[in-house]
Amino acid sequence: MARRSPRSLRSLRKAVLGVAGLLGFLLTWQLIPTLGIISPEYLPYATETLARLADDLRDLAFWRAVGQTMTSWAIGLTIASVAAIALGTVIGLIPFLRRATHTTVEFLRPIPSVALIPLAVLVYGIQMQAALVIIVFASFWQVFVQVLYGVADVDAVARDTARSFGLSRSSRVVNLVLPTALPYLMTGLRLAAAVALILAITAEMVIGNPGVGRLIALSGSAADWVGLYALVIVTGLLGLTINLLFRVIERRSLAWHQSVRGEEVL
């Protein structure tokens, strides 16, 4: 009988611990209303909530709402990422632009995206474009700042060596800047993906665009706490799926990098 490799044993142990932690969470949730710590009226039983979630999964309107949320998420994240990569690379490669835009970036970056909701509604009304304004603004800075850091982290000796060998600017970007900035970029994309989902759901709750966020708001206004908690679980599952997806992409694209290779060794 073949013995399991250390890597497969570590994966199995992680899976077992993950399942144990999830079961422990659900058991704690079930006990809290059962013991009367919180009234079941405000914290429904876990079994009741999961049963509602199972019913929602068979509802076409539910999947339509999920699709609308994920559409806003994908479009907003794509626009923000493309703009942030382009601007971050150009500004990062030109010291003058980096110094000239530093104050503006530090001023705009801390502005809460939800503060732009009234402006977005005023311009676009209750449409997807209003949500996209919020999603793009929040996600842009996650990627932009990481790209700036990545471009600035290029080794000065390597940069001077590339210049001395007469490499063109495009060759230096592809062979020197991109490999250095890629780990930063992947981190920024993973963070931006999570932020984009948060803002997509928030915009739907506040603005009223169709999607999971709107269903949460409607459940809350109708005092349907079981349905509300079921939808909250859905948002958590969406966030977990997105995070796992981007982690896989990150590991595949950085398989050559010491950070990923170090994790595999450990």
C-alpha positions in Angstrom: 0.0 0.0 0.0 1.5 3.3 -1.1 2.2 5.8 1.6 0.9 9.3 1.4 3.3 12.1 0.6 3.9 14.8 3.3 2.2 17.3 1.0 -0.9 15.2 0.7 -1.0 14.6 4.5 -0.8 18.4 5.1 -3.6 19.0 2.6 -5.7 16.3 4.3 -5.0 17.8 7.7 -6.0 21.2 6.6 -9.3 19.8 5.1 -10.1 18.0 8.3 -9.4 21.0 10.4 -11.5 23.2 8.1 -14.5 20.8 8.3 -14.1 20.6 12.1 -14.0 24.3 12.4 -17.1 24.7 10.3 -19.0 22.1 12.3 -18.0 23.7 15.5 -19.3 27.1 14.2 -22.6 25.6 13.2 -23.0 23.8 16.5 -22.2 27.0 18.4 -24.7 28.9 16.3 -27.4 26.2 17.0 -26.8 26.3 20.7 -27.0 30.1 21.1 -30.7 30.4 20.4 -31.4 27.0 21.9 -30.0 28.0 25.3 -31.8 31.4 25.1 -28.7 33.5 24.9 -30.2 35.3 22.0 -33.9 35.0 21.1 -34.5 32.7 18.0 -36.6 35.7 16.7 -33.4 37.6 16.1 -30.9 34.7 15.6 -32.7 31.8 13.9 -31.5 28.3 14.4 -28.7 27.2 12.1 -30.8 24.3 10.9 -33.7 26.6 10.0 -31.4 29.0 8.2 -29.7 26.2 6.2 -33.1 24.8 5.2 -34.1 28.2 3.9 -30.8 28.4 2.0 -31.5 25.0 0.4 -34.9 26.4 -0.7 -33.3 29.5 -2.2 -30.9 27.4 -4.2 -33.9 25.9 -6.0 -35.3 29.4 -6.8 -34.6 30.8 -10.2 -35.1 34.4 -9.0 -32.3 33.8 -6.4 -29.8 32.7 -9.1 -30.8 35.7 -11.2 -30.0 38.0 -8.3 -26.6 36.2 -7.8 -25.9 36.7 -11.5 -26.7 40.4 -11.4 -24.4 40.9 -8.4 -21.6 38.9 -10.0 -22.0 40.8 -13.3 -21.6 44.2 -11.5 -18.6 42.7 -9.6 -16.9 41.4 -12.7 -17.4 44.6 -14.8 -16.3 46.9 -12.0 -13.3 44.8 -11.1 -12.2 44.6 -14.8 -12.5 48.3 -15.4 -10.7 49.2 -12.1 -7.9 46.6 -12.7 -7.2 47.7 -16.3 -7.1 51.4 -15.4 -5.0 50.8 -12.3 -2.4 48.6 -14.1 -2.0 51.1 -16.9 -1.8 54.2 -14.7 0.2 52.5 -12.0 2.8 51.3 -14.5 3.2 54.6 -16.3 3.3 56.7 -13.1 5.6 54.2 -11.3 8.1 54.2 -14.2 8.4 58.0 -14.3 9.8 59.5 -11.1 8.4 63.0 -11.9 4.9 61.7 -12.2 5.2 59.7 -9.1 6.2 62.8 -7.1 3.6 65.0 -8.7 0.7 62.6 -8.0 1.7 61.5 -4.5 -0.3 64.1 -2.7 -3.4 63.6 -4.9 -3.3 59.8 -4.4 -3.0 60.1 -0.7 -5.9 62.5 -0.7 -8.3 60.4 -2.8 -7.4 57.0 -1.6 -8.9 57.3 2.0 -12.2 58.6 0.7 -14.9 56.1 1.6 -16.6 54.8 -1.5 -20.0 54.9 0.1 -19.6 58.6 0.3 -19.9 58.7 -3.5 -23.3 56.9 -3.5 -25.4 60.2 -3.6 -23.4 61.5 -6.5 -23.6 58.2 -8.4 -27.4 58.1 -7.9 -27.7 61.7 -9.0 -25.8 61.1 -12.2 -27.0 57.6 -13.2 -30.1 56.9 -11.1 -31.0 53.4 -9.9 -28.9 51.7 -12.6 -25.9 49.4 -12.7 -23.7 52.3 -13.7 -24.3 53.9 -10.3 -23.0 50.7 -8.6 -20.1 50.5 -11.0 -18.9 54.0 -9.9 -18.6 52.8 -6.3 -17.1 49.4 -7.2 -14.5 50.9 -9.6 -13.4 53.7 -7.2 -12.9 51.3 -4.3 -11.2 48.6 -6.3 -8.9 50.9 -8.3 -6.8 51.9 -5.3 -6.2 48.4 -4.2 -4.5 47.5 -7.5 -3.0 50.9 -8.2 -1.0 51.2 -5.0 0.3 47.7 -5.3 1.4 48.3 -8.9 3.2 51.5 -7.7 5.0 49.6 -5.0 5.9 46.8 -7.4 7.3 49.0 -10.0 9.3 51.0 -7.4 10.7 47.7 -6.0 12.8 47.0 -9.2 16.4 46.5 -8.2 18.5 49.6 -9.1 21.5 47.5 -10.1 19.4 45.3 -12.3 17.8 48.3 -13.9 21.2 50.0 -14.6 22.6 46.7 -15.9 19.7 46.4 -18.4 20.3 49.9 -19.6 24.0 49.3 -20.0 23.2 46.3 -22.2 21.1 48.6 -24.4 17.7 46.9 -23.7 14.8 48.9 -25.0 12.2 50.3 -22.6 9.6 47.7 -23.6 12.2 44.9 -23.0 13.0 46.3 -19.6 9.3 46.4 -18.8 8.7 42.8 -19.9 11.8 41.2 -18.5 12.5 43.3 -15.4 9.6 45.4 -14.3 6.8 42.8 -14.8 8.5 39.9 -12.9 9.2 42.2 -10.0 5.7 43.8 -9.9 3.7 40.7 -10.6 3.6 39.5 -6.9 2.4 42.9 -5.9 -0.1 43.0 -8.7 -1.6 39.6 -7.8 -2.0 40.7 -4.2 -3.7 43.9 -5.4 -6.1 41.9 -7.6 -7.0 39.5 -4.8 -7.7 42.4 -2.4 -9.6 44.3 -5.1 -11.8 41.3 -5.9 -12.9 41.1 -2.3 -13.5 44.8 -2.0 -15.4 44.8 -5.3 -17.8 42.2 -4.0 -18.4 44.1 -0.7 -19.2 47.3 -2.6 -21.4 45.5 -5.2 -23.6 44.2 -2.4 -23.5 47.5 -0.5 -24.5 49.4 -3.5 -27.4 47.1 -4.1 -28.5 47.4 -0.5 -28.3 51.3 -0.5 -29.2 52.2 -4.1 -31.7 49.4 -4.7 -30.1 47.8 -7.8 -31.2 44.2 -8.4 -29.0 41.7 -6.8 -28.2 39.8 -3.6 -27.8 43.1 -1.7 -31.3 44.2 -2.6 -32.7 40.8 -1.4 -30.9 41.4 1.9 -32.5 44.8 2.2 -35.9 43.5 1.4 -35.6 40.7 3.9 -34.6 43.1 6.6 -37.5 45.5 5.9 -39.9 42.5 6.0 -38.4 41.2 9.3 -37.6 37.9 7.5 -34.6 37.2 9.7 -34.3 33.6 8.5 -34.1 34.7 4.9 -31.7 37.5 5.8 -29.3 35.2 7.5 -29.5 32.7 4.6 -28.5 35.5 2.2 -25.7 36.6 4.5 -24.3 33.0 4.2 -24.6 33.4 0.4 -22.5 36.5 0.5 -19.9 34.7 2.6 -19.8 31.8 0.2 -19.4 34.2 -2.7 -16.5 35.9 -1.0 -14.9 32.6 -0.1 -15.2 31.3 -3.7 -13.7 34.5 -5.1 -10.8 34.4 -2.7 -10.1 30.7 -3.4 -10.2 31.4 -7.1 -7.8 34.3 -7.0 -5.5 32.3 -4.7 -5.3 29.5 -7.3 -4.6 32.1 -10.0 -2.0 33.7 -7.8 -0.2 30.4 -7.1 -0.3 29.4 -10.8 1.1 32.7 -12.0 3.7 32.9 -9.3 4.8 29.3 -9.3 8.3 30.5 -10.0 8.4 33.0 -7.2 10.1 32.2 -3.9 7.0 33.0 -1.8 4.9 30.3 -3.5 7.8 27.8 -3.7 8.5 28.4 0.0 4.9 27.6 0.9 5.1 24.3 -1.0 8.3 23.4 0.8 6.7 24.1 4.2 
